[in-house]
């Protein structure tokens, strides 16, 4: 039995398997979850029927898979429907109206062309999960084109503070009316018990596609988004739960329980944050003792050594200014 099997055989995780929630699951199930899917409950929300077919079917990697065809909104009246803007690219469809007027100078503007609007059933994230017998989320992945932060903040405070990993895709630029941009996301998350463990910028070339086609020709212009240096347009950000709440306005808060520490180590290990995983394991040894946390610490220490060994040649190359 490998280490992951042993962790997920813990009574706390057998009684309450991890809940992995993807809001805006048009791109398919997150590859990073596949390693732990067989131990977990997966939940996918997707309102755009053009991408929903592949998610509606039973998703075999998961211990249990729940697909919710509908729109998640920060607030919803009982039985209400919401206007949904369907764009040329399904991945750009949103509850928010695209700012086509402000996107004219970007090569991807055609992705945001509104093909039609429709009304779709809407639910809050808490209500959607509760309707399927779930009363919390361990890893939340949001890609809702403008409302990721608002949806996370719509969860009750105790749900948010039990969540262990959060992913958003906020924008740098104005793409939708009233969207949650990156600066607001970074600011709001400072008040939550999380730390930013990864930030990757998504880039596209800036330039009016009509003007570029006139200058370069349509054939060359259509390849620009795939082949030339771009400018930051959106960010993929990932947060992990801190070991302790450290709200400066309220002082130190509750610590993670044993289940939270076990899952925090697994999540940190999955995303390659091995220094954090090492400290999670040490916290587990200090508070709960037991061979399992000791084995987790040894695994993290080995992963760190391997990572350092792999990166040392490149560091030395750069440190001594050797020609590349």
N, C-alpha and C positions, 0 to 999 in steps of 0.2 A: 504494500500500500504506500503510495507516494505521499509527499507532504500535503499537497492540496486535498487528497482524499481524507487524510487524517484530520485536517482542519475542518472540513465540511461534515465530518462525522461527529463533531462536537455537539453535545445535546442542544446548545443554544441555536445552532444553525440547522440542525435537523428539525427542530420545532418551528423555526422561523427562517426559511431559506432567504437568501438575498433577493431583493426586488430591484430589477434593472429596468428603468423606464426610458423609452425613447419617444419624445414628443416631436412630431415631424419626421416620421420614419421613412420618408420617401426614398432615401438612399439605401435602404435595406438595413439589416441588423448590423450593429457596430462590430467590426472584426475583432476588436480588443476583448469583446465579451465571450468569444467562442471558447476560450480556454476554460471558463467557469460556467458556461451555459448549462451544462448537464446538472449542475447543483442549484440552479437559480430559477426564479420566476421572471420571465421576460414579458414586458408590456410595450406594445407599440400603438401610438396614436397617429393617424394620418387621414386628413379630410379630402385629399385629392384622389378621386377614384382612378385616375390614370396611372397612379403608382401603387394603388392599394391592393391590386390583385395578388401580387407576389407576397404581400404581407398577410392577406386574409387566410391563406392556407396555414395549416398547422406548421409550426416552426420546430422541426425535429431536434435541433441542438439543445433546446431548453427542457428543463425538468417540467415546466408548465409554461405555455405561451398564451398570452391574452392579446387579441387584436381588437382595437376600438376604432371603428371607422367614424370619425367625426372630428370636430374642431375643439381644441383646448383653448380656452380664453381665460384671462385673469379673473373676470367676473361674468356671471351669466344668471339671468332671471330664470325661474323655474319654467322648463319646457320651451325656452327661447331658442331661436335660431339666429345665426349671425351671418352678415353679408361677407362673402368670401371672394376675393379677387383672383381669378384664374388667369395666369400669365402664360405666355408662349412656352417658357420653360417651367415645367411643373415644380421644380425646386425653388422657384421665385414666387410662387403663389402665396398669398398672405391674407390675413385678416385686415391688414393695413393697406391703404391705397398706395400703389407705387408712385414715386415722384418722377414720372417720365420727363417732366420739364427740366429737372435737375440732373438727369442722367444722359443728356444729349452728348456730352463730351466724354463719354466712355464707350469703349468698343463693344461692351456687352449690353448696350441699351436695348437691343431687340429681345433679350431674354425677358424683359419686364413689360413688354407690350401686353396690354390687357385684352385677352380674347373674349372674355365674358365675365359677368359676375353672377353669383348664385347664392342661395341661402342654404346653409348646412346646419345640422344639429350641433349644438354647442354644449360644452360641459366644462366645469372647472376641473383642474387636475385632481384635487382632493375628491370631488364627487365621482369622477371617472374611476379612480382607484377603489373607492369605497364600494361602488356598485359591483365590483368584482371581488369583494371580500378582502381588499388590501388596505391597510391602515398605516402606510408609511412607504418611503422609498429610500433605498440605500445608494443607488447611483442614478442620477438624473442627467439625461442627455437631451438638450433642447436645441432645435433648429427650426424656429417658427417664423423666420423672416421678420424680425423686429420686436418680438414680445417675449424673448427668452427670460430676461430678468423679471419682468412683471409676473410671468407665470410662476417662477420660483418663489417670488415674494408673496404670491397669493396663498401659498401653503400656510397652514397654521405654524406658529413659531416653534412649537415642540416638534413638529414634523421636520422643519428645516434643520433644527439642531440635532436631530437624529440622522440626518442624511450625511453620507460619508464622502461622496464624490459628486461634483456638478460640472457639466460642460455646457457652454454657450457659444453662439456664433454671432456676436454683435458687430455692427458696422462701424467703419471709420467715417464713411461718407453718408450723405442724406439720400437714402434709397426709398424710404417709406415715410408716410405722414405719421409723426408722433412715435417713431421707433425708439427702442432702447439702444442707444449707441454705446460704443466701448467705454468712453469716459464715464458715463453714468453707471455702467456695470462695475467698473473698478471701484468707483466711489461707494456704491451701495454695498458691495461685498466686504468692505472694510468693517462694517458693523455686524457681519456674520462670522461665526467661528470657523473660518476657512482660510487657507493660504493658497496663493496662486502658484501652481506647480508647472504650468506650461502655457505658452502663448505663441501661436504661429499666425503670421499674417498671410492672408490670401490676396494675391496681387493680379491686377489686370492692366493692360496698357490704357493710358488716357488718350482720348482722341475721338473726334466726331467721326463715326463710321462712314457717313455719306461723303464727307470731305476727303477722308483717307482713300475711299474707293475711287474718287475722281482723280486723285493724284497718283495712286499706285496701281489702280485697276482692281476690279472686284475679286479676282482670283487671289491676288497677293494679300489684299486687305483682310479677307476672311481668315487667313492664317495668323494674323497678328496676335490675337489673344493667346494662341498656343505656343508662339515661338519667340516673342521679344520680351524684354524686361518690362515688368509692370510696376504699378504703384499700389500701396496698401489700400484695399477696399473693405475688407472685413477681417476679423480675427477669430481664430478658434482658441478659446481659453478653457483651461481645466483647473478646477479647484479641488483640493483635498481637505478633509476635516482636520482641524488642529486637535492635538491630544487633549487640550483643556480649553474651555471657553475663557477668552481673555478680553472681554469687552471693557474698555477703559472707564466706561460710565457706571458699570455694575460690579466691577472686580471679577475675580476668578469665579467661574461657574462650575457646572457639573462635569465630572470626568466621564469618559467613555466606559461603558460596562464591558464585560468579557467578550460578548458577541461583537460589540463595536470595535474592540481592539483586534480581534481575529480578522474581521472583514477589512479594517483599515490596513492591516499588514498585506492582505491579499491584493487590495486595490493599489497600494503603493508599489508593490512588487510588479504588478501588471504594467504600470505606466513607467517603470524604470526608476522610481524615486527610492533608491535603495538606502540612502542615508536616513530618510524618514522611516522607512520600513524597519531599519535597525533599531531606531529609538522606540518605535511602537512595540517591537518585540521585547526590548528591555523593560518598558513600562508594564507589559504583561507579566514578565518574570517577577518584577518587584511587587505587583499587586495580587497576582493569582498563582505565581509559582508554576510548577508543572513542567514536564519534559517537552510538551508541545511548543511552548513559547521559547524554550531553549533551542529547540531544533529550528524554529523560525529565525532566531538570532544568528545561528550558525549559517543558515542559508543566505541571509542578507550579507553577512560578512564575506562569504565566498563570492557572491555576485559582485560586491564592491571591489574585491581584489581582481576579479576577472575584468571588470570595466576599466579599472586603473591600468592594468597590464595592456589592454587593447589601445588605450589612449596615450600611454606614455611615449611611444615613438614619435607620434605627431607633436606632442608637447615639446619634446627635446628638439625636434626639427625646427620648430618655431622659436624656441627659447634661444638657441644658439645661432639663429639667422642663417641656417643652411639654405642654399639655393634649391628652389622647388622645381 
